[in-house]
Structures are given as C-alpha cells and as structure tokens.
Amino acid sequence: GIDMFDCVMPTRNARNAYLFTSNGTLSMRNNSYKNDFNKIDEKCECYTCSNYSRAYLRHLFIAKEILALELASIHNLYFYLNLVKTARKKILNGQFKIWKDEIINKISINELNNSEE
C-alpha cells in the first residue's frame, strides 16, 4: 500500500494554533498555557522549542502576531519530519507496528486526559 501525509496539515494546524507534540496536540490559545514556561515539546530540538516557551507562543497567538504562525509552522514541520524519519527507521528494523501502537496508545490516553480537564 501507499501512505500519504496531507502536505498542508502541519502548517494549517500551526496557523490555527494547534501544535503537535510527542504527547498529543496542544491548542496554544488555551488559557492553561498563559504561565507555562516549558518548551512546546520537551523531546523536540526545533528552533521554536529551543528558544520560546508555551506562554510566549500563546501570547503571540492571542495578540495575533504573525510570528506565532511562523514559529508554530517551524515546530510542526520539524515534528512531522522527525515522525517520518523515525517511522522509516522502525519499518527498516521491523519494529513499526509496536512503535505505532505505543504512540497511538500514549497520545489517545493524553488526549482523553486533556479533554477531561
């Protein structure tokens, strides 16, 4: 079979303040990030995560600053590139299904917990 990613999804979601992380999606307009000075994703080494906090990104989105769209797009594209790179490695070493199931389970649990808050 052939798998495909929607080519605009990372940037479209970024423009709408949704950032992908190893623990699920963050909505950067959420008030809970107002005083959250952590990286977007602790496991991410992108330019955005290396230089800006969740609180600052939230501020940029609330203030409707164009920089928010750029920083969020950088992060989401970096996340997707690493996701595909890791998937490729897991396919080659025969561990894809185990890896995929672990990710889906982890993200599903975190999304459920976040929706209950």
ZADO-1210 file (C-alpha; in nm, 4 decimals, padded with zeros to 6 digits):
<atoms>
<atom x="00.0000" y="00.0000" z="00.0000" code="GLY" pos="1"/>
<atom x="00.0867" y="00.3639" z="-00.0188" code="ILE" pos="2"/>
<atom x="00.0735" y="00.6013" z="00.2734" code="ASP" pos="3"/>
<atom x="00.0475" y="00.9748" z="00.2374" code="MET" pos="4"/>
<atom x="00.0500" y="01.2782" z="00.4615" code="PHE" pos="5"/>
<atom x="-00.1634" y="01.5808" z="00.3874" code="ASP" pos="6"/>
<atom x="00.1022" y="01.8233" z="00.2700" code="CYS" pos="7"/>
<atom x="-00.0550" y="02.1300" z="00.4302" code="VAL" pos="8"/>
<atom x="-00.1662" y="01.9764" z="00.7588" code="MET" pos="9"/>
<atom x="00.1348" y="02.0774" z="00.9733" code="PRO" pos="10"/>
<atom x="00.1222" y="02.4415" z="00.8623" code="THR" pos="11"/>
<atom x="-00.2580" y="02.4680" z="00.8540" code="ARG" pos="12"/>
<atom x="-00.2772" y="02.3342" z="01.2092" code="ASN" pos="13"/>
<atom x="00.0050" y="02.5685" z="01.3116" code="ALA" pos="14"/>
<atom x="-00.1825" y="02.8691" z="01.1712" code="ARG" pos="15"/>
<atom x="-00.4802" y="02.7635" z="01.3827" code="ASN" pos="16"/>
<atom x="-00.2660" y="02.7400" z="01.6991" code="ALA" pos="17"/>
<atom x="-00.2539" y="02.3579" z="01.7120" code="TYR" pos="18"/>
<atom x="00.0942" y="02.2214" z="01.7782" code="LEU" pos="19"/>
<atom x="00.1920" y="01.8555" z="01.7598" code="PHE" pos="20"/>
<atom x="00.3942" y="01.7028" z="02.0415" code="THR" pos="21"/>
<atom x="00.5155" y="01.3602" z="02.1422" code="SER" pos="22"/>
<atom x="00.2279" y="01.3616" z="02.3948" code="ASN" pos="23"/>
<atom x="-00.0509" y="01.4817" z="02.1667" code="GLY" pos="24"/>
<atom x="-00.1769" y="01.8096" z="02.0268" code="THR" pos="25"/>
<atom x="-00.1666" y="02.1409" z="02.2142" code="LEU" pos="26"/>
<atom x="-00.4107" y="02.4228" z="02.1466" code="SER" pos="27"/>
<atom x="-00.1951" y="02.7276" z="02.2098" code="MET" pos="28"/>
<atom x="-00.4951" y="02.9560" z="02.2691" code="ARG" pos="29"/>
<atom x="-00.5796" y="02.7521" z="02.5790" code="ASN" pos="30"/>
<atom x="-00.5593" y="02.9626" z="02.8945" code="ASN" pos="31"/>
<atom x="-00.3668" y="02.6864" z="03.0743" code="SER" pos="32"/>
<atom x="-00.0522" y="02.7884" z="02.8817" code="TYR" pos="33"/>
<atom x="-00.0660" y="03.1515" z="02.9975" code="LYS" pos="34"/>
<atom x="00.2036" y="03.0940" z="03.2617" code="ASN" pos="35"/>
<atom x="00.3581" y="02.7758" z="03.1207" code="ASP" pos="36"/>
<atom x="00.7240" y="02.8479" z="03.0510" code="PHE" pos="37"/>
<atom x="00.8060" y="02.4963" z="02.9320" code="ASN" pos="38"/>
<atom x="00.9070" y="02.4081" z="02.5792" code="LYS" pos="39"/>
<atom x="00.6260" y="02.3136" z="02.3421" code="ILE" pos="40"/>
<atom x="00.7615" y="01.9567" z="02.3496" code="ASP" pos="41"/>
<atom x="01.0404" y="01.8566" z="02.5887" code="GLU" pos="42"/>
<atom x="01.1645" y="01.5996" z="02.3351" code="LYS" pos="43"/>
<atom x="01.1836" y="01.8491" z="02.0470" code="CYS" pos="44"/>
<atom x="01.5001" y="02.0284" z="01.9379" code="GLU" pos="45"/>
<atom x="01.3481" y="02.2592" z="01.6761" code="CYS" pos="46"/>
<atom x="01.4240" y="02.6314" z="01.6673" code="TYR" pos="47"/>
<atom x="01.0899" y="02.7166" z="01.8270" code="THR" pos="48"/>
<atom x="01.1266" y="02.4748" z="02.1189" code="CYS" pos="49"/>
<atom x="01.4890" y="02.5754" z="02.1711" code="SER" pos="50"/>
<atom x="01.4061" y="02.9452" z="02.2025" code="ASN" pos="51"/>
<atom x="01.0444" y="03.0032" z="02.3072" code="TYR" pos="52"/>
<atom x="00.8027" y="02.8895" z="02.5779" code="SER" pos="53"/>
<atom x="00.4408" y="02.7817" z="02.5587" code="ARG" pos="54"/>
<atom x="00.3437" y="03.1033" z="02.7380" code="ALA" pos="55"/>
<atom x="00.5198" y="03.3199" z="02.4805" code="TYR" pos="56"/>
<atom x="00.3668" y="03.1321" z="02.1868" code="LEU" pos="57"/>
<atom x="00.0234" y="03.1632" z="02.3459" code="ARG" pos="58"/>
<atom x="00.0817" y="03.5370" z="02.3895" code="HIS" pos="59"/>
<atom x="00.1749" y="03.5696" z="02.0211" code="LEU" pos="60"/>
<atom x="-00.1416" y="03.3877" z="01.9112" code="PHE" pos="61"/>
<atom x="-00.3655" y="03.5909" z="02.1432" code="ILE" pos="62"/>
<atom x="-00.2013" y="03.9144" z="02.0200" code="ALA" pos="63"/>
<atom x="-00.2470" y="03.7948" z="01.6588" code="LYS" pos="64"/>
<atom x="00.1239" y="03.8366" z="01.5870" code="GLU" pos="65"/>
<atom x="00.2394" y="03.6893" z="01.2545" code="ILE" pos="66"/>
<atom x="00.5459" y="03.5498" z="01.4338" code="LEU" pos="67"/>
<atom x="00.3153" y="03.2976" z="01.6048" code="ALA" pos="68"/>
<atom x="00.2301" y="03.1421" z="01.2691" code="LEU" pos="69"/>
<atom x="00.5941" y="03.1193" z="01.1664" code="GLU" pos="70"/>
<atom x="00.7179" y="02.9680" z="01.4931" code="LEU" pos="71"/>
<atom x="00.4293" y="02.7216" z="01.5103" code="ALA" pos="72"/>
<atom x="00.4869" y="02.6162" z="01.1479" code="SER" pos="73"/>
<atom x="00.8571" y="02.5617" z="01.2120" code="ILE" pos="74"/>
<atom x="00.7723" y="02.3399" z="01.5073" code="HIS" pos="75"/>
<atom x="00.5019" y="02.1353" z="01.3335" code="ASN" pos="76"/>
<atom x="00.7144" y="02.0780" z="01.0228" code="LEU" pos="77"/>
<atom x="01.0095" y="01.9692" z="01.2366" code="TYR" pos="78"/>
<atom x="00.7809" y="01.7358" z="01.4316" code="PHE" pos="79"/>
<atom x="00.6496" y="01.5746" z="01.1129" code="TYR" pos="80"/>
<atom x="00.9934" y="01.5360" z="00.9585" code="LEU" pos="81"/>
<atom x="01.1128" y="01.3553" z="01.2711" code="ASN" pos="82"/>
<atom x="00.7972" y="01.1440" z="01.2855" code="LEU" pos="83"/>
<atom x="00.8516" y="01.0228" z="00.9279" code="VAL" pos="84"/>
<atom x="01.2245" y="00.9707" z="00.9854" code="LYS" pos="85"/>
<atom x="01.1521" y="00.7562" z="01.2919" code="THR" pos="86"/>
<atom x="00.8782" y="00.5633" z="01.1090" code="ALA" pos="87"/>
<atom x="01.1221" y="00.4861" z="00.8283" code="ARG" pos="88"/>
<atom x="01.3783" y="00.3501" z="01.0781" code="LYS" pos="89"/>
<atom x="01.1147" y="00.1410" z="01.2553" code="LYS" pos="90"/>
<atom x="00.9957" y="-00.0058" z="00.9237" code="ILE" pos="91"/>
<atom x="01.3507" y="-00.0991" z="00.8278" code="LEU" pos="92"/>
<atom x="01.4232" y="-00.2739" z="01.1580" code="ASN" pos="93"/>
<atom x="01.0845" y="-00.4479" z="01.1750" code="GLY" pos="94"/>
<atom x="00.9517" y="-00.2572" z="01.4773" code="GLN" pos="95"/>
<atom x="00.6975" y="-00.0285" z="01.3108" code="PHE" pos="96"/>
<atom x="00.3768" y="-00.1897" z="01.4402" code="LYS" pos="97"/>
<atom x="00.4986" y="-00.1948" z="01.8014" code="ILE" pos="98"/>
<atom x="00.6171" y="00.1691" z="01.7760" code="TRP" pos="99"/>
<atom x="00.2940" y="00.2841" z="01.6067" code="LYS" pos="100"/>
<atom x="00.0740" y="00.1098" z="01.8642" code="ASP" pos="101"/>
<atom x="00.2733" y="00.2658" z="02.1519" code="GLU" pos="102"/>
<atom x="00.2398" y="00.6155" z="02.0049" code="ILE" pos="103"/>
<atom x="-00.1316" y="00.5834" z="01.9339" code="ILE" pos="104"/>
<atom x="-00.1969" y="00.4487" z="02.2838" code="ASN" pos="105"/>
<atom x="00.0088" y="00.7231" z="02.4528" code="LYS" pos="106"/>
<atom x="-00.1488" y="01.0047" z="02.2519" code="ILE" pos="107"/>
<atom x="-00.5015" y="00.8653" z="02.2952" code="SER" pos="108"/>
<atom x="-00.4597" y="00.8493" z="02.6738" code="ILE" pos="109"/>
<atom x="-00.3168" y="01.2029" z="02.6870" code="ASN" pos="110"/>
<atom x="-00.5907" y="01.3434" z="02.4608" code="GLU" pos="111"/>
<atom x="-00.8553" y="01.1807" z="02.6820" code="LEU" pos="112"/>
<atom x="-00.6945" y="01.3207" z="02.9987" code="ASN" pos="113"/>
<atom x="-00.6700" y="01.6687" z="02.8436" code="ASN" pos="114"/>
<atom x="-01.0367" y="01.6658" z="02.7402" code="SER" pos="115"/>
<atom x="-01.1426" y="01.5892" z="03.0988" code="GLU" pos="116"/>
<atom x="-00.9628" y="01.8938" z="03.2443" code="GLU" pos="117"/>
</atoms>
